[in-house]
Amino acid sequence: MPSGPPTASGSAWETLINLWPVLFIVWGLDSIWREEGLTGAIFLLGLGVVFLLGNFGYIQLNPWQVLLIIWPVLLVAIGMDILIGRHRTWWLNLLGLILVITIMAGALWLAGVGLPGGSTISGDRVEYNLQGATQAEIRILPAVATVELGGSVNPGMLLEGIIPASTSSQKIMQKFTREGDKASLTLQSTGLEVYVPSARDNQSIWKLALTQEAPIDLEVSLGAGEGNLDLTGLQISNLDFNLGVGQVKIILPAEGKFTASIDGAIGQVIILVPTGMAVQLESNTLLAGKTFPVDYLKTGNNYASPGFSQAENQVTLDVGIVFGQVTIEEK
């Protein structure tokens, strides 16, 4: 998948951006040195190590999935703090740290981090017909999951695919309406489902294909998890992606004019731009690194690909991430 060199590749500043998780590691070690307890230190060290490994591609899962796997280790750290109590010394803190790190490594191994493979996707089959509609509104609203969207359905269909089966703790709500020429579909999870993503278990996956026959106003709202949106061949009129914690990878269509809003608290946003699609981007980030093609023109917080204003195919992006990484690559 060729792409132009990013603006940040050769700069010392971007190298520092990739190394930002080291700050958490230093902070955590300093907390241990000052004998301030293990709970906060483990949290900081875990954040730092996971994001540092993720930035340099040393873990197979994205860092956000890994954090969802290892969060119970914090409970172990709290227990160690209670056991050490008033007898806290630097050496006892170090011993507790080694024990917790060993447990963390075991948790990652059991979860399958770094190992290939996975089980087959299971769940309930969903199919919705366009019913002659010439416009579509689709809302995908899971709480915690992996969402995979593409664009290959049978003729006349609005959406086809697999969603998780309802359980006693989580229900999947499906609502379809058609008013005039517009078909509207909402798929939403309600309740609480405990979900631990890993390379060995593909539970809680929403794998859906969308129509290519009608313009789509698409909304995806994901509390935590991962989004993989391949919009190739789709007629997107508007895209709204909201993410609490996780990662989203979006392949833009090669044709059309539309707007896209991508918002998140903590996460990684990767946008792949096909040849012929021009991009204008407003990046509202607080503590997020940014990697864009070298020929993108910067004006304040705005970036634009060459010739955007004259391009036949355009996408206007508004990306807002509080903490994480935003990457745009030419596909």
N, C-alpha and C positions, 0 to 999 in steps of 0.2 A: 504494500500500500504506500506508494510514493507520496511524499509531501515536501513542500518547500521548507527550508530551514526556518525554525521559529525565531522570533525576534530576540528571544532570551538565550538561545543556545550558546552563543559565544561570549556572553557578558558575565562579568564577575557578579553583577547584581543577581542575575537569574540563578547562578550557582548557589549564592547565598539563600535565595528563595527555596531551592530544593533542599537545602540543609537546615531549614527553619526548625524541624522537629528536635534538633540537638538542644535547643533552648529548654525543652521540656525535660530532656535527659539530665542536663546540668542542674536544673531546678530540683528534680527529684533526688539526685545524689546529694545536693546541698541540704535538703530536708533531712536525709539520713545522717549526714555528718553533724548536723545541729541537734540530732536526737529529737526530732519533732514528730516522730511517729511514722508508721509504715503505710497507712491508708492513702494519705495524699501523695506520698512518694511513689507508691506503686502505680497509682493512677497516672501520675506525670510520666514515669518511666515507660509505662505501657503505651501511652499516647505517642511518646517520642520514638520508641523503637518501632512500633507498628507503622507509623507514617513515614519514618525514615526508610525502612525496608520497602514500603510501597512506592515511594518516590523513585527508588533506584531499581525497581522491578524484581526484588528478591523474594517476594511472596506471590503465590499463584492467585489467591483471592485478592479482591481490592481491600484496602485498609479498613473501610467501613464495615465490611462483613466480618473481618477479623475481630474488630472491637465488639461486635454483637456476640461473638463466640466466647471471648475471654472475660466479659464483664463479671461473671460470678467469682473470678479470682479476687476481686475487691472485697468480697465477703470474707475470704480467707485472710486477707490483709487486716481487716477489722478484727477478726478473731485473734490474730497474732498480737495486735496492739493491746487487746484486753489481757492476753496471757502474760505479756511482758510487763504491763502496768507500770508501777512506780519504780521497778528495778531496771528501768530502761538504761542501757549503755550503748555506746557506739558498736561494740562487738555483738551484743544481742540483736541490735537492729540489722547488722550485716548478716547474721545467721538467719534471722527471719526473712530478710530479703532473698537470700539464696534459696530458702525453702519455697517461698512464694514463686520465684522465677521458675523453679523446677516444676511446680504444679502448673504454672502457665504453659510451659513447654509441653507438658503432658496433655493438657487440654487442647492445644493446637494440633498435636499429633493425632489424638483421638477424633478430633473434628475433621481430620483429613486435609488440613492446610498443606499445600505443596504437593499433594498426591493427585494423580490423574484419575479421571473416571467419574462416574456418578450413576445414580439409579434412573430409571425411566420416569418420565413425568406422568403423574396420575391425577385424577380429579374428575370434574363434571364437564361434559361436552356442552358448549353453547353455540347456537346458530340463530341468527336473526336476518330476516329478509328485508331488502330495501322497500318492498311493496310499492314500487314505482316512484319513490321519492327521488328528487334531483339534488337535494342537499342533505347533509348529515351532521348531527351533533353527537359526539361520543365522549362519555366521561368514564374514566377508569380510576376508581378510588379505593385501592387496597390500603390497609394499615401498615403491615409489615410483610414484604414479599419481594420476589424478583419478577419484574414485569418485562415481557418480551413482546414487542409489537412489530408486525410486518405488513406486507400488502399483497397477499395472494389468497383470494377467495373464489368460490364458484360464481359464475355469472348470476347477477341479480341479488347477491347476498350483501348484507351490510357488514356482518362480522361473523367469524367462525373461530373456534379455538377451544382451549381447555382452561378452566379456572379451578381453584381448590374447592373440594367438596365442603359443604357446611358441616360444622361440628357443634357439640353442645356449648362451646364457648365462643364460637365465631359463626355468624350467619353471612351468607352472600346474597345481597339484595340485587334483583334484576328488574329494571323498569324500562319498558319500551313504549314509545308513543309516536304517532304520526299525525302531524297537523299540516294540511296543505301539501306542499312539496317537500316538507322537511321531516326526516326521520330522526328521532332522538332516543339514545340508549344510555342508560346509566348502569354500571356494574360496580357495586360498593360492598366492602366488608364492614360488618358491624360486630361489636363485642371485642374480646381480647383473645388472641391466639399466640401462645408462646412459640417462637420460631427461632431456631439457631441455624443460620446458613452454613453450609460446608461443601467441600468438594465431593463428599460421599453421599450427600442427601439433597435431592432436588425438590423438596417439599415446598409448598406455598409459592408455586410458580404460576403466573398468569401468562399463558402463551396464546396470543391472539393475532389473527390476520384481519385486516380492514379492507373495505372496498376501494377499488381504484376507479369506480364508475361515477363518483359524485364528490364534490368538494366537501372537506371534513373540517369542522371546528372541533379540535381535539383537546381534551383536558385530561391530564394524568396527575393525580395527587397521591404521593407515597410518603407515609410517615417515616419509615426506615427500610432500607434495602437497596435494591439495584434496579435501574431501568436501562433496557436496551431497545432503542427505538430505531428501526430501519424504515425510514419514510420514502425509500426509493419507489418511484412510480405512483405515489399517492398524490392526490390533489388536496393539499393542505391550505385552508383559508385562514386558519389561526391555530397556534399551538400555545398551550399554557401548561407548564410542567412545574409542580411544586414538590419539594423534597425536604424532609426534616433532617435526616442523617443518612448518608449513603453516596452512591455514585450513579450518574446517568451518562450514557453514551448515545448520541443521536447522530444518525446518518441523514443528512438533509436530502430532499428530492432535487433532481437536476433542473426541474422546470417549475415556474410559478412565481407569483408575488404574494408574500404573506408576512405576517408578524409572528414572532415567537417570544414568549416570556418564560424565563427559567429562573426560579427562585429557590433558595435553600438556606438552611442554617449552617450545617456542617457537611461538607461533601466535595466531590470531585465532578466536574462537568467536562465532558469531552465531546466536541462537535466536529464531525467530519463533513467537509464541504466538497461536493463533486465539481468537476470541471464545468464551467458555464454558469454556475450560481454565484452571484455577487452578494457580499455580506456587508451590512452596516451593524456595528455592535456598540451598545452602551453597556459598560462594565461597572457595576456598582458593587465593589468588594471592600471588605474591611481588612481582614487578615488573610487574603488569598493570593496565591501566586498566579501569574498570567503568562501563558505561552501562545503567541500568535505567529502566523507567517511573517517573514521578514519584510515583505512588500506592503503590508497593511499600513495605511496612513493613520497617524494618531492625532487627534485634536481633543485635548483635555482628557476626559474619560471615555471618549468615543474613538472607535477604530473603524476603518472602512477598507475593503479590498479595492484595488485599482479599477477605476471606471465604473464605480457603483452607480452613480447617478444616471449613466447612459445605458446600463445593462438591461436586457430584456427580462431576465430572471433575477429576482431580488428577494432577499430575506432580511428583515430588520429584527435584530436580536436585542433583547434586554435581559442581561444576565446579572443576577444579584445573589452572591454567595458571601456569607459572613466570614466563614473560616474554611479554607480548603484550597482548591486548585481549579483554574479555568484554562482549558486548552482547546485551541482551534487548529485543525490540521486540514490541508488540502488533500482530497482523496483521489 
